[in-house]
Every structure is written in structure tokens, then in C-alpha cells.
Amino acid sequence: MAAQPVTISAVDLFCGVGGLSRGLQDAGIHVAAGVDLDRTCDYPYRRNIGAPFHKRDVRDLAVEELAAMWPAGVIRVLAGCAPCQPFSSYRRGIDTSKEAQWPLVDEVRRLVQGAMPEIVTMENVPRIGGTRIFRNFVEQLREYGYRVDFASCHCPAYGVPQHRRRLVLVASLLGEIAVPKGVVDPAAYATVRQTIGGLPPIGHGETHPADPLHKSRTLTPLNLERIKNSTPGGTWEDWPEELRAPCHRKASGSTFRNVYARMSWDEPSPTITTLSHNFGAGRFGHPEQDRAMTLREAAMLQSFPQDYEFVPPGEPAQFAPLGRLIGNAVPPRLAKAVGAAIVEHVAAMKGVLSPGGTS
């Protein structure tokens, strides 16, 4: 008798606007639901992913509620990409262990222990790999019977057009599993030009009429002069002395060269942060136009499709909330590589998958 088709279905905790879910779908995995505390994720998640969105605090999510989200008879994937802020290198040595987000990794462990999904995956900043809470998480997964692998992944090697490193964990009850290796050669990395070079030009403070996300923050007269004096890949050291910030004239600030700077056209962008729409917050100036990158450009450099919808029709795109959601998202192309590795793993362990992984 022929092997019965196997369906893989994922629940995405801390789903945000759906970067991870989109990547899993692109890899052929059914997405059953997304869970996030932020109500602004509701529209983009439902609209783009087409799956139910549950506005819930993961700390209040019961195992029984989680288990009910998956269809019956599937290989279950639980994605638990807890917020990365407590572990980020941008915190520069600040003790974050008392922050409310820190124990969320243990909430993922609680739900894993209760539901015992066949596959678990997590994505976070590389720094989390050296924390006690992460080491405990890995040890407990192994105690529950999971085979676990994790690695720091350089996103350009997975087709993401930005220099971003993320720690990816995969775990399986079915057998040995491995984090996929990036296969894109450095000479073939996706570039800023290839990704956003075709977007229509706009000025600072403008919004393109056809796309509410293609909008740029207004620059002060001083910052407008600064960006006019900036070159792609250069630093504020290229400016006339009178344009330099007081902190950069001090020895303590002289090493902070990747702020108030333009991106380079022909290489991946810098890491897209929650403030990537702010010229002064990093190398976030457009390579040619005298403005910071737009929200749409930030999303595309995160590898979201150009037509990904973040706000309902007729509503304005607000910089702070959307910048946060875009900067915190899992790059869909990285997620697709992880999803493809899961599909291959399940196929090897369980036989033939149904086409598209749909239920």
C-alpha cells in the first residue's frame, strides 16, 4: 500500500506581520494560525497570510488552546520567535535580565512541553545563544526527546539583501534535523540596487500616491545638508566640520561611523532595525536621493514582497509602529529556507508530502 500523504502545519507564536509565516508558506508549509499581542499585526497577518490571527499574550495561552489551532492528523510545527530586544547587541551591555520579555523563551518551552509538536523552530539574535535561558531551553528540548540544532545564519547567504545575522534553532521528535546552510555565494548576494532600485523616486517628507508605505521622513534643514554631503558607503567624516554632530567631535564618539550615512547600491543593506526610517539611526540614507529609506524600502530589504500590505486601504502608514514591525520581522527568505529544510526532513522521515503542504 502506498504511503499516505503527510501534511505539515505551523502555528506562529509572536507572529508579527507574518515574515516567518510567509516564508513557511513559500516553502510549502500550511500555516494554521498566528499569535501576537500587538493588535497592529492583525490586518497585515490576515491579509497576507490568510490564516487566523489571535491577539493573545503568549503567557496567557493555554496548551489546550494552542493544540486546537492545528488541524487534525498533521505534522505540527511550533514557531516561537520570542522578542529579541533583551538579547540585542544594540543594548551595549545593559543588564536586561529583569525585563518582561526575557522569560518569554520559557513560555515557548512551556507550550512545547504541553503540546509536544513534532517540529519546533526559533529565530532570534545570535547573542541569545550565550544566555542561560537559551541553554536551558535547548537542554529541556533534548530531555523531552527532541533532536536539536542551532546556528548563526548570515542572511545574504539565504537571499536576503541585508547584512543581518540571526540565530536559527530547529528541533524534531522525528529524527536528526539540521539548520539549513546558506547557499548563495558572496559574489551573488542580493544588493540594494537589485531590491529597491526600481522604486519611483520621492523626496524627503513625501509619500508616493500609489503606495502608502513608500514614504520618507521629513529631514531637518541640518540633516538635509548632511545627507547632501554624504556619499554611498561613506561616513560623517566626509562632511564639512560645521555639519558634524558635537558627539562626533569627541574621542568617545569618533568610532560611531555607521550613523548619518548612505547605503551602498551594489551590496546588501545594513541590518534593518526598528529605526531604519531614521537617517540619524544608522546607515539608512538612500544611496542617491536626499532622504532616509522609506518604510517600503525597509520591508523589501527585509525580503518582503513589494505588494505586501501593512495597513488597510485608506489608512496612513505611521513610521514608529510600522518601523518596529518591519525591523522586528523574520526575513521571509530566511524563513523559506528553514521551511524547506523542515519539508525535506519530514519527507525523509515520514514519506511523501501532499502537494503544497495544504490541509
C-alpha positions as CSV (number, residue, x, y, z in Angstrom):
1,M,0.0,0.0,0.0
2,A,1.3,3.5,-0.9
3,A,2.3,5.8,1.9
4,Q,-0.4,8.3,2.9
5,P,0.3,11.9,2.2
6,V,1.6,13.9,5.2
7,T,0.6,17.5,5.8
8,I,2.9,19.9,7.7
9,S,1.1,22.7,9.6
10,A,2.6,25.5,11.6
11,V,1.4,27.8,14.4
12,D,3.5,31.0,14.6
13,L,3.9,32.5,18.1
14,F,5.0,36.2,18.2
15,C,4.0,36.2,14.6
16,G,4.2,40.0,14.0
17,V,3.2,40.9,10.5
18,G,3.9,37.4,9.2
19,G,7.5,37.3,7.9
20,L,8.1,33.8,9.3
21,S,4.7,32.6,8.2
22,R,5.2,33.9,4.7
23,G,8.5,32.1,4.4
24,L,7.0,28.8,5.7
25,Q,4.1,29.2,3.2
26,D,6.6,29.8,0.4
27,A,8.3,26.6,1.3
28,G,5.0,24.7,1.1
29,I,4.0,24.5,4.7
30,H,0.4,25.2,5.8
31,V,0.1,28.0,8.4
32,A,-2.7,27.3,10.8
33,A,-2.6,30.5,12.9
34,G,-0.6,33.4,14.2
35,V,-0.5,34.6,17.8
36,D,0.7,38.1,18.8
37,L,-0.1,40.6,21.5
38,D,0.2,43.6,19.1
39,R,-3.2,44.5,17.5
40,T,-1.5,46.3,14.6
41,C,-0.4,42.9,13.3
42,D,-4.0,41.8,12.8
43,Y,-4.6,43.3,9.4
44,P,-1.3,42.5,7.7
45,Y,-1.3,39.0,9.1
46,R,-4.8,38.1,8.0
47,R,-4.5,39.9,4.7
48,N,-1.1,38.5,3.5
49,I,-1.1,35.1,5.2
50,G,-4.7,34.2,5.0
51,A,-4.7,32.5,8.4
52,P,-6.5,33.3,11.7
53,F,-4.8,35.9,13.9
54,H,-5.1,35.5,17.7
55,K,-4.4,38.7,19.6
56,R,-3.1,37.0,22.7
57,D,-0.3,37.3,25.2
58,V,1.6,34.0,24.9
59,R,2.0,34.0,28.7
60,D,-1.8,33.5,28.9
61,L,-2.1,31.0,26.1
62,A,-3.2,27.6,27.4
63,V,-1.8,24.4,25.9
64,E,-5.3,23.3,25.0
65,E,-5.9,26.5,23.1
66,L,-2.7,26.0,21.2
67,A,-3.4,22.4,20.4
68,A,-6.8,23.3,18.9
69,M,-5.2,25.6,16.4
70,W,-3.7,22.8,14.3
71,P,-5.8,20.6,12.0
72,A,-6.1,17.0,13.0
73,G,-3.7,14.4,11.7
74,V,-0.8,16.8,10.7
75,I,2.9,17.1,11.4
76,R,2.8,20.1,13.7
77,V,5.4,22.9,13.6
78,L,5.5,25.4,16.5
79,A,7.5,28.5,15.7
80,G,8.3,30.5,18.8
81,C,10.4,33.6,17.8
82,A,10.3,35.5,21.1
83,P,11.0,39.2,21.0
84,C,14.8,39.8,20.6
85,Q,15.2,43.2,22.4
86,P,16.6,41.8,25.7
87,F,19.3,39.9,23.8
88,S,20.2,42.5,21.2
89,S,23.8,43.7,20.8
90,Y,22.3,47.2,20.5
91,R,21.7,47.2,24.3
92,R,25.5,47.6,24.7
93,G,26.0,45.6,27.9
94,I,22.9,46.8,29.7
95,D,21.5,44.1,32.2
96,T,18.2,43.2,30.6
97,S,17.5,40.0,32.6
98,K,14.7,41.6,34.6
99,E,12.8,42.8,31.6
100,A,9.3,41.3,31.0
101,Q,10.3,39.9,27.6
102,W,13.2,37.8,28.9
103,P,11.1,34.9,30.3
104,L,9.1,34.5,27.0
105,V,11.6,31.9,25.8
106,D,10.4,29.8,28.8
107,E,6.8,30.3,27.8
108,V,7.7,28.7,24.5
109,R,9.2,25.8,26.4
110,R,6.0,25.5,28.5
111,L,3.9,25.2,25.3
112,V,6.3,22.8,23.7
113,Q,6.2,20.6,26.8
114,G,2.4,20.6,26.9
115,A,1.7,20.2,23.2
116,M,4.8,18.2,22.1
117,P,4.7,19.3,18.4
118,E,6.8,17.2,16.1
119,I,8.9,20.2,15.0
120,V,10.0,23.3,16.8
121,T,11.8,26.3,15.3
122,M,13.0,29.6,16.8
123,E,14.8,32.6,15.3
124,N,16.5,35.3,17.4
125,V,19.6,37.5,17.6
126,P,22.9,35.5,17.8
127,R,23.6,36.8,21.3
128,I,20.8,34.7,22.8
129,G,22.9,31.6,22.1
130,G,25.2,32.5,25.0
131,T,22.4,33.1,27.6
132,R,21.4,30.7,30.3
133,I,17.8,30.8,29.4
134,F,18.6,29.6,25.8
135,R,21.0,26.9,27.0
136,N,18.3,25.7,29.4
137,F,15.7,25.7,26.6
138,V,17.9,23.5,24.4
139,E,18.7,21.1,27.3
140,Q,15.0,20.8,28.1
141,L,14.1,20.2,24.5
142,R,16.6,17.3,24.5
143,E,15.1,16.0,27.7
144,Y,11.7,15.9,26.0
145,G,13.1,13.7,23.2
146,Y,13.9,16.4,20.6
147,R,16.9,16.3,18.3
148,V,18.1,19.9,18.3
149,D,20.4,22.0,16.1
150,F,21.0,25.8,16.1
151,A,23.4,28.0,14.2
152,S,24.1,31.7,13.4
153,C,22.9,32.4,9.9
154,H,24.2,35.2,7.7
155,C,21.1,36.4,5.9
156,P,22.7,37.3,2.5
157,A,23.7,33.7,2.1
158,Y,19.9,32.9,2.1
159,G,19.0,35.5,-0.5
160,V,18.1,38.3,2.0
161,P,19.5,41.6,0.7
162,Q,20.9,42.8,4.0
163,H,23.8,42.1,6.3
164,R,21.9,40.6,9.1
165,R,22.8,37.7,11.4
166,R,20.2,35.6,13.1
167,L,20.3,32.5,15.3
168,V,18.1,29.8,14.0
169,L,17.1,26.7,16.0
170,V,15.3,23.6,14.7
171,A,14.2,20.7,16.8
172,S,12.4,17.5,15.8
173,L,10.9,14.4,17.5
174,L,11.1,12.6,14.2
175,G,14.9,12.3,14.0
176,E,18.1,14.2,13.3
177,I,17.5,17.7,11.9
178,A,19.8,20.5,10.9
179,V,19.7,24.2,10.3
180,P,19.9,24.8,6.6
181,K,23.2,26.3,5.3
182,G,23.1,29.4,3.1
183,V,23.9,28.6,-0.4
184,V,24.3,32.0,-2.1
185,D,27.9,32.8,-2.9
186,P,29.1,36.3,-1.7
187,A,29.6,37.3,-5.3
188,A,25.8,36.7,-5.9
189,Y,24.4,38.4,-2.8
190,A,21.2,40.4,-3.5
191,T,22.0,44.1,-3.4
192,V,20.3,47.3,-2.5
193,R,20.1,48.3,-6.2
194,Q,18.5,45.0,-7.2
195,T,16.0,45.2,-4.4
196,I,14.8,48.8,-4.3
197,G,16.4,50.4,-7.4
198,G,13.2,50.2,-9.4
199,L,11.0,52.1,-6.9
200,P,9.9,55.5,-8.1
201,P,11.9,58.4,-6.6
202,I,10.4,60.6,-3.9
203,G,11.7,63.5,-1.8
204,H,12.2,63.6,1.9
205,G,8.8,64.1,3.7
206,E,6.9,62.8,0.7
207,T,4.6,59.7,0.2
208,H,4.2,58.1,-3.2
209,P,0.5,58.3,-4.2
210,A,0.4,54.7,-5.3
211,D,1.9,53.2,-2.2
212,P,1.3,54.5,1.4
213,L,4.5,52.7,2.6
214,H,6.7,54.4,0.1
215,K,7.1,57.4,2.3
216,S,10.1,59.1,3.8
217,R,10.5,61.1,7.0
218,T,11.0,64.9,6.7
219,L,14.6,65.9,7.3
220,T,15.6,69.0,9.3
221,P,17.5,71.6,7.3
222,L,20.7,70.5,9.1
223,N,20.2,66.8,8.3
224,L,19.2,67.7,4.7
225,E,22.6,69.4,4.3
226,R,24.3,66.4,6.0
227,I,22.8,63.9,3.5
228,K,23.6,66.1,0.6
229,N,27.2,65.9,1.7
230,S,27.2,62.1,2.2
231,T,28.4,59.6,-0.3
232,P,27.3,55.9,-0.6
233,G,29.3,53.9,1.8
234,G,30.9,57.0,3.3
235,T,30.7,58.4,6.8
236,W,30.1,61.7,8.6
237,E,33.9,62.2,8.3
238,D,33.3,63.3,4.7
239,W,31.2,66.3,5.9
240,P,32.5,69.8,6.4
241,E,33.3,70.4,10.1
242,E,30.3,72.6,10.7
243,L,27.9,69.8,9.8
244,R,29.3,67.3,12.3
245,A,27.4,66.5,15.5
246,P,29.1,67.6,18.7
247,C,29.4,64.0,19.9
248,H,31.4,63.0,16.8
249,R,34.0,65.7,17.6
250,K,34.8,63.9,20.8
251,A,37.2,61.0,21.0
252,S,34.4,58.9,22.6
253,G,32.1,59.4,19.5
254,S,34.7,59.1,16.8
255,T,34.2,55.4,16.3
256,F,30.4,55.6,15.6
257,R,30.8,55.9,11.8
258,N,27.7,54.0,10.7
259,V,25.2,56.7,11.5
260,Y,24.1,59.6,9.4
261,A,25.3,57.6,6.4
262,R,24.1,56.4,3.0
263,M,23.7,52.8,1.9
264,S,25.8,51.5,-1.0
265,W,24.0,50.5,-4.1
266,D,25.9,47.3,-5.0
267,E,26.0,45.4,-1.8
268,P,23.4,44.2,0.8
269,S,22.0,46.9,3.1
270,P,22.9,47.1,6.7
271,T,20.7,45.4,9.3
272,I,17.2,46.8,9.1
273,T,16.3,47.9,12.6
274,T,13.1,49.3,14.0
275,L,14.5,52.8,13.3
276,S,15.7,52.2,9.7
277,H,13.4,55.1,8.5
278,N,15.6,57.5,10.6
279,F,18.6,58.9,8.8
280,G,20.5,59.5,12.1
281,A,20.0,56.0,13.5
282,G,22.3,54.1,11.1
283,R,23.5,53.8,7.5
284,F,19.9,54.3,6.4
285,G,20.3,57.1,3.9
286,H,19.2,56.4,0.3
287,P,22.2,55.8,-2.0
288,E,21.2,58.7,-4.3
289,Q,18.1,60.5,-3.2
290,D,18.5,63.1,-0.4
291,R,16.4,61.2,2.2
292,A,16.2,58.3,4.5
293,M,14.9,55.0,3.3
294,T,11.1,54.6,3.1
295,L,9.1,52.0,5.0
296,R,8.5,50.1,1.7
297,E,12.3,50.0,1.1
298,A,12.9,48.7,4.6
299,A,10.3,46.0,4.1
300,M,11.8,45.0,0.7
301,L,15.3,44.8,2.2
302,Q,13.8,42.5,4.8
303,S,12.8,40.4,1.8
304,F,9.0,41.1,2.0
305,P,7.4,41.2,-1.5
306,Q,6.8,44.7,-2.8
307,D,3.0,44.2,-2.7
308,Y,2.9,43.1,0.9
309,E,0.1,45.0,2.6
310,F,0.8,46.5,6.1
311,V,-2.1,48.9,6.5
312,P,-5.8,48.8,5.5
313,P,-6.7,50.7,2.4
314,G,-7.1,54.4,3.1
315,E,-5.2,54.4,6.3
316,P,-1.8,56.3,6.6
317,A,1.4,54.4,7.3
318,Q,2.9,55.5,10.6
319,F,6.6,55.5,11.0
320,A,7.0,54.3,14.6
321,P,4.7,51.3,14.7
322,L,5.4,50.1,11.2
323,G,9.2,50.7,11.6
324,R,9.0,48.5,14.7
325,L,7.1,45.7,13.0
326,I,9.3,45.7,9.9
327,G,12.5,45.8,11.8
328,N,11.5,43.0,14.2
329,A,10.2,40.7,11.4
330,V,11.8,37.4,10.5
331,P,13.1,37.9,6.9
332,P,10.7,35.8,4.7
333,R,13.6,34.4,2.6
334,L,15.4,33.1,5.6
335,A,12.2,31.6,6.9
336,K,11.6,30.0,3.5
337,A,15.0,28.2,3.8
338,V,14.1,27.0,7.2
339,G,10.7,25.8,6.0
340,A,12.3,24.0,3.0
341,A,14.6,22.2,5.5
342,I,11.6,21.1,7.6
343,V,9.8,19.9,4.5
344,E,12.8,17.8,3.4
345,H,13.3,16.5,6.9
346,V,9.7,15.4,7.2
347,A,9.7,13.8,3.8
348,A,12.8,11.8,4.7
349,M,11.3,10.7,8.0
350,K,7.7,10.2,7.0
351,G,7.4,9.6,3.3
352,V,5.6,11.6,0.6
353,L,4.2,15.1,1.3
354,S,1.0,16.3,-0.2
355,P,1.5,18.9,-2.9
356,G,1.9,22.4,-1.5
357,G,1.6,21.1,2.1
358,T,-2.0,22.1,2.3
359,S,-4.6,20.6,4.5
